[in-house]
Amino acid sequence: MESAKSNRDARYLIIIGVIAFLLIGAAVVAAKRSNSVQDFTTAYYRGTCLVQHCDPYSGADMEALYRRAGEPPFTSDQERLVATRNIYLPGEFPFLIPLAVLPMDLGRALWILLIAGSFILACFLMWERGARYAPLLSAVLVSFCLLNSPTLFYFGNPASFLVPFAIIAVWCFLENRFIWVGVVCLAVSLILKPHNAAFIWILLILFSAGSRRQATRTLLLIALISIPATAWVFHISPGWMHEFSANLQVLNGQGGASDPSTPHGTCGLINLQAVTSLMWETPGAYNLATYLICAPMFLYWALLTLKPGGPARVWYALATIAPLSLLPVYHRQYDAKLLLLLVPACALLWSRGKVLAWVALGITACAFIVTGDAFGIALFGLMHHLYPDAGAHYSRLQSAVLDCPVPLTLLATAIFYLWVYARETSVRETTQTQPVEPGERVHSVS
């Protein structure tokens, strides 16, 4: 009876979270219609550019296209760079061109529906998996994530649906259901934003023979989509590779939109360079420091993943790699929705009780809080109130704690779940020591 009540209350929480997510998101879009779904506009015009046989990797060609389309002038150099410098690989165009032939308002509406539908589905699937161990706790975490994600609509970055695609793919593979849906979702995520889903693909390679089959199918689909698209781009713009590299350097260079060393500008950047750049000024130094911190953890995680273990172990692997994969390369706040993969692992630890359950809840809750919209907005306001001068000097430790709490929290979360993963692997759980619950699937990933 108590279990039935918990499941019912959990479903109510999920429904409330979904309704709040949709209502707040609709309010965000309606309040700033011309500025909402910002990254959709750049994606739309990249596709339009290729359809019109101009070079989508040329800043000059893209800027000319904006003028011909009657778009308002850019308000800053940074806005111009973000809108006109393409940093996506050619595999994106099979998805953008169908969008570009539609009227912009219809394309924007479809983009918003894709964001809302995929994110809600990903949240529901992670709750469904976590509910097998702790339904109410899983619902609280998922509902909190829904309530704190309306800026997905405001920015409209492709990550807003590509990260949910990766999560949906994980569920499909581990539940051994809708396998080809999972293959398509993971392939699309890897083609458009490889740094978000790459380590999920690596996990599939390392985990089992069955999961390697799904990784191979995904890779073949990526090749099937990307090779013709790349050939087309080469035909229209033979020098696209040089332009692509130059665009990356401009956006990631000093003072660029993705520069992690920009004072008080790192609230949106969640990779570890936002912290290490406070200690070392040159990109070579702070990137090296980041890699030296992350590389041993990745290697240890890979070695653990190669070892045999019980059916629940894969969720600890995912709970480790979700925060860890966000640290070594460029990521922003919306990429952190990958932390939904923590829900099943946290629920499993919670179901076992004892001190570890509370530690898992505390660390997971902190990760969800600091990557949520409310915390980000509050932090941004606090920093500009305390330090209105962007060039103001304050201590490095103060900078790391106040300006960069997200990467520090992600690092702590990754360390904790890596420790749990190592602990569970050493115990080498079996179905005898940890019985498979009703409805539980052993993760053979066929």
N, C-alpha and C positions, 0 to 999 in steps of 0.2 A: 504493500500500500504506500509506504514511504517513497519507494523508488518511483512508483507511478506519479505521485504528487510532485517529486523533483523534476521528472521529465515534463510534466504539464507546466510547471512554473518556468522551466527552462525555455519551453516553446513560446510562452508569453513574452519572456524577456527578448528572445530573438525577434519576435514580431514587432515589439516596441522599438528595438534597435533599427530594424529595417525601415519602419515608418519614419522614424526620426531622421535617418540617413537620407531618405528620399525627400522629405519635406525641407530639411535644411539645405540640401543640395539644390532643390528647385528654387529656394529663396536666393541662394547665391547666384544662380544663373540668371534669375529674373532681375535681381538688383543691379547687376553689372553686365548686362547682356552683351554689350559691345566688347567688353574686356574679358568675359568669362570664356572658359574652354580655350585658353590662350594658345596652347600648343597644337590644337586642332588646326588653327589657321596656317601655321607654318607647314604642317603635314599636307594640308589641302593644296597649298601653292607649290610644294615640291612635286606632287603628282601632276598638277596642272602644267608645270614647267616642262616635264618630260613629254606630256601629251602634245605640247606645242613645239616640240623639238628644240627647246632651249636647254642650256646646261644647268641642271639642278644643283651642281656643286660650285657654280660660279656665283660669287656674291653680287657681281655687277648684273648678271642675267636675272637673278632672283629679285634684286631691287627694281630693275626695270619692269619686271612682271607685276610687282606690287603697284607701281605707278600706273601701268596700263589698266589694272583692275580697279583703280580709283580708291585704293586704300589710303587712309590718312598718313601723313608723314610720320616717320619714327620720331619719338620724343627724346631719344638719347642714342649715343653711339653703341651702348651695350644692347639696347633693344634691336638696333639695326643688325648687329653681329649675330644675335641669337636667331633672328628671323631669316637671315639670308645665308648663313653659313651652315651647310648641311653636314652633319656628323653621323649620318646613318648609312649603312652599307646598301648597295643596289638591290639587295633582296627585299627591301621595303616596297619597291614600286609595284609589284603585282597586287599589293593590298591598297596602295594609295590611288592608283589609276582608276579603279571602279568608283572610288570616292570622288575623285576629281571631275568625273563626267556628270556628277549630280549638281543641282543647285546648292550653293554653300549652306543655306539654312537647313535643307534636308540632310546634307552630309553631317552638319553639326548635330542635328537631332539624333541621327543614327549613332554617331560617336558617343553621345551622352548615354544613349540606351545601352550601348556595348559596355561602357564603364560601369553603369549601375547594375546591369544584369550579371556580368562576370564577377564583380566584387561581391554581390549578395550571394551568388552561388558558391563562390570560394569560401565565404564565411560560413554558410550553412554546412558545407561538406566538412570543414574542420570542426564545427560544433558536433555534427553527427558522429565523427570519429572520436572526439573527446568525450562525448556523452556516454560511450560504452563504459567509461571509468568514473566520470564525475560530471553528470549532466548539468547541474546548476552552476558549478564553477566554470565549465566550458562556455556556458551561455553568458555568464557575466563578462568573461574576457572578450568573447566575440561581439557582444552588444556594445561594450565599451569601445571596441575598435570601430564599429559602425558609427557610433555617435561622434567619434573623433576623426572622421574621414571626409567631410563635405568639401574640403579643398581639392579633392580629386576632380570634382566638377569644375572648379575655378581654373585650375591649371590645364586640365584635360591632356596631360602628358600621356603618351602611349603606354608608359609603365602602369597607368591606372587600370588598364585591362590586361597587359602582358604579364604582370606579376600574378593576378588572379588566374590567368591561363596556366602558368607554371604550377600553381597550387592545385588546380583542377586536374592537371596531368598527373601529379603525384597521387591524388586520390584514385584516379582511374587505374593506374598501374598497381598500386598496393592493394586495391580491392579486386583487381583482375576483372574489371567491368568496363565496358565502353572503351576498349583498348585503343581503337583508332581515333576516338575523340581525344584521348590523352596524347597520342602521337602528334596529331595536328596541333593541339594547343601548345605542346612543348616546342614543336618545330617553329611555330609562329613567334613564340616568345624568344627563342634563340636567334632567329633571323633578325628581328627588330631591335632587341635589347639583350645581346648575348651575355653581358656581364651580370644580368639578373638571374639567369637560369643555368648558367654554365656548370655550376657545382652540383645542381640537381642532376644534370646529365652525367657528370663524373660519378656521382653516387650510383646511378644506374649501371655504369660500367663496372664499378668495383663490387657491388653488393652481391649479385648472384648471376648464374647463367641465364635465367629467365629475364632478369632486368636488363642484361646486356642485349638481348634480342630487341627489347623496346628502344634502347639507346641506338641500336643500329638502324632500326626502322626510322627513327627520328632523323638520324643523320642522312639517310637516303632521301627522305622527303625534303630536307633542307637543300640538298644538292639539286633535286628536281626543280625546286622553285628558284634557287639563287643563280644557278648557272645561266639559264636563258635571260634572266633579268640583268645579270652582269654583262652579258654579251650585247644586249640592247643599249645599255649605258655606254659601253665602249664604242659602239657605233655612233652614238650622238655626241659623246664627249670623250675622245681618246685619252685626254689628260686628266680624267676624273680622279685617279689615284693620287696624283700630286696635289690636286685641289683639296681632296679629302684630308690628306695629311696636313696641309696648310691650315685648313679650317680647325682641325683639332688643336694645332699649336696656338692659333689665335684665341680660341675659347678657353684653353687650359693655361695659357701663358699669364704672365704677371699682369694683374688688373683685369683679366678676362672674367667672363661670367662664371667660370668653373674654377677659378683660382682659389685654392683652399687657404691661402695666406692673407686674403683680404681682411683687414680689421673689421670686426663686428659684422662681417658678411657671411659667417659660416653657420648661422643657425639652420639654413636650408641644406648645407652640405653635411653629410653624416659619415663620410669616410674618415679614416684615422689620420689622414694628412692634415685635417683641420686642427688636430692636436699637435702632431709632430712639427708642423710648420711654425708653431710658436716657439719651438726649441731651436730649430735650424732654419735659416732663412732661404737657402738655395733649394730648388726643386730636387736636385740630385741627392741632397742630404736628407730632406724630410721624406722623400719617397723610399730611400734605402732604409731609413729607420722604421718606416711602416712595414716594409717587406720583411725585415729582420724580426719584427714582432709577430707577424701573421704566418710566415712560412713554416716555422716549426709546428704551429698549431694545425695548419693544413696537412702537413706530412703525418703527424700523429693521428689525425682524424682519418686519413686515407689508410694507414696501417690497421687501425681498428676496424674499419669498414671491410677490409679484406678477410677478417677473421670470422669464423662461424659463430652464431649466437641464436638467441630466442626470437620469436616473431615480433616482439615489441621493440627490439633493439633498433630497428630502422627509424623509429620516431625520435630516438635520442640522436641518431646520426643527423636527421633533418633539423632537429632543434639546435644542434651545434652549428651546422653549416649555414642556417638562415641568417643569424647575426654575423657570423664570421665572414661570410661572402660579401657583406656590405662594407667591410673595412678597408681592403687594400686598394680599391679603385673607386673612381667617381660614382657617388650615389647621392640622391637627394631624399627628402622626407617621404615622398610618395613611394619610393622603392622599399621603404621599411615595412610596407604591408606584407612583405614576405614573412614577417614575424608571426603571422597566423599559423605557420607551421609549428610554432611552439605549443599550441593549445593541446594537442593529443599527448605530448610528452609531459606537460605540466599536470594534466588531468590524471595520467597514469601514476605519477609520483604522489599526487594528492590522495589517490585512492588507497595508497599503501600506508598513509598516516605517518606518524612520528615527526621528528624535527625536520627531516629532509623535505617533507611535504610543505611546511611553512616557508622554508628557505626557497624552494622552487616557486611557490606562489609569490613571494616577495620580489624575487629577481624578475620573474616574468611580468608581474604587474608594473614594475619600474620601467621595463623595456617598452611595454604598451603605452604607459603614461608619457614618457619623454618623446616618443615618436608620434604622438597624437597631435591633432590640430590645436587643441586648447592650450597645451603646454607650449607648443611652438609659437603661437601668437602671444602668449603671456611673456615668454622669454624675449621675444623680439621687442615688445613694448618696454620691458624692464631694462634691457640693455641700452636702448636709445634714451630712456629716461635717466639712467645712471651715467651714461657716457654719450651725450649728444654729439660730441666731436668724434667723428669716425677715426681720427688719427690720434686720439688721446692715448697716453701711455699708462698702462697698469701692469701689475706683475704677471709673469708667465703662468704661475699657478692659478691666479685669479682668472686669467684668460681661459685656461683649460677647463676650469670648473664652471664658470659662468657662461662662457661663449660656446663651449663644446661639450655639453653634458651628454648629447646623444651618442657620439662615437665611444665615449668612455663607458656608458651604460651598455652599449652593444658589446664592447670588449669583455666587460664583466660577465654578461650573459653567456657569451661564447665560451669563456673559461669555465663557468659553472657547468654548462651542459656537456662540455668536453670531458670534464671530470666525472660526471654522471655516466656518460657513454663509456668511458674507460672502466669505471666501476662495474657497470652491468656486463661489459664484455668479459672482464676477468671472472665474474661469477658464472658466465656462460649459461645463461638461462635456457631452460628447455621447457617443453610443454608439460613435463611432469612437475618441475619446480614452480612454474607459473602457468596454471591451467588456462587454456584458451576459453574466453568467455563466450556465451551464446552469441552467435552472429559474428564473432571474431574470425578473421581470415588469416591463415598463415601466409606470410608474404613471400610466396615463391615467384610471383610475377611471371606468369607464363605467357 
